[in-house]
Each structure stands twice: as C-alpha cells, then as structure tokens.
Amino acid sequence: MVTILFHSTIFGPVHSRRLGTSLGVNLSPVDGKVCSFDCVYCEAGYNSQGTGKSGLPSREDVARQLESKLKEMSAAGEPLDVITFSGNGEPTMHPDFEGVIDDTLALRDRYYPGAKVSVLCNSTRLDREGVVNGLRKVDNCILKLDSALTPTMRLIDQPVSKTFTCEYVIPQLEAFGDKCIIQTMMLRGNHDGKHIDNTTPGEVDALIEAYKRIKPREVMLYSIDRATPESDLQKVEREELESIACRMRDAGITVQVS
Ligand code: SF4
C-alpha cells in the first residue's frame, strides 16, 4: 500500500501549480494519518496504516515551528506566495484548529504580509463552530466536493461516518458561498469490486447543480497526479478536464483546471 507521509509539521516550501510557492503545515501526526475520509486516491495512503505514535502537534508547537521557518526564509530573502494547510490528514480535526489559524495569520502578517493562507479541507466538519470560524478567516478556504451524488461520493471518499451524505454537506457548503473555493477530483477506476466514475454526464450535471447552489468563488477541477493507494484508478487527462470545465462554464460557473 502507498503511504507517502510528511514527516514534519512544517514542510517545504514547494512549488505547486495550483498555489504557487507554498509552505506546508501538517496538523496531523508526523508518523501516521488522521482523516475523517479515506479517499481511494489519497496521496498519504489509507487510514488503515494507523495514526502513528507522535500524536497531533500542539498549537504552541505549530506556532513555534512556523515562526522559526518564516524567520529563516525571510532572512534568506526567499519568496512565499502561500502558507497551505494540508499534510497527513484533515487539518480541521485538530482540536485547536481556530487557534492555530489565528496564530498563523498573525505570523503571516509579521513575516510575509503579502502571502495568502490556504486550507485544504474535506468538508466533513462544517457542523463545528470553531472549524467554520477558522475557515472563514483564511484567504483561500478550499472545500472538497468530489461528487454531488452520495453513492459516488461514498465510493470515492469513503467517509468514516456512516451517515455523511451530499444532502448533509451541500447546504453547509452553501453557507460559505463565495467565501470558499470548491475542489473536485475527477477520476475513473475500480475499488472493492465497484466501478467509480464521476465524469459521466449525470455526475457532471449533479455537480453543476450543486455548484449553482453553493455559488463558490471558483471551482478547481483536477485529477490524479501521484501514486494512489487504490492502484486501479485512471487519471482524467487535461483535455477531458477542460471539456468538462467548458460545460460548467456554460452554466455560469468559474472553473480552473489544474
Ligand atoms: S480528505 Fe484528503 S487527507 Fe483525507 S483521505 Fe481524502 S485526500 Fe486523504
């Protein structure tokens, strides 16, 4: 099984097509994965690898390590476009998520006032006040919606909660409206004897209806880029992503393909 973990709380900076020069913050353990989804395409591998022994970093540790890295980069004259929360799991599962965001925004203002703060979030915890508050403060709140049809979403994302549905999450995404960017992974393949394909006309129509309800700032469409824990998955090539994006744009949605 593929298990490519980030072995530190602060990682990078790395250059990302989507986000520019990005310094990563991993609020999950440095030796395991903690996520409320178990996506078939997760670059960190499946949840079954375990949560490791290190535990979640404390709010204080995150601030200390981030400040030390920002100080070092600033002294060296290194550029920075964005501080991105991603890593070995779901950042909003950190119990001090809102506090970590407050610290990060203060450090950003001190060392790199022109940089953005982005959070890649799987949208499973939008029913928690601290999570919503934290997400509303950042520049780029990037929320996952891989399918607007619950059976497909459950095949792709494998939520840990048996009751998590699109009907539950879409109204929560609507509450963010243009304060959020929706990120959708397009893919085809097979997992556990079931076929997965969120590129069919029916899937795209359902996504368009959901985006029209949510009214996000923009939609980011992307596909598989690296090794996935389920090996029987196919990347959707850029040309096809662009043609799906065209249909969405025709419906009035701002779409970026990456
Ligand atoms: S939500 Fe992100 S971290 Fe969690 S399983 Fe999916 S891809 Fe991996």
Residues whose N, C-alpha, C, O or C-beta is under 5 A from the ligand:
A	BS01	SF4	C35 F37 D38 C39 C42 G87 N88 G89 E90 N122
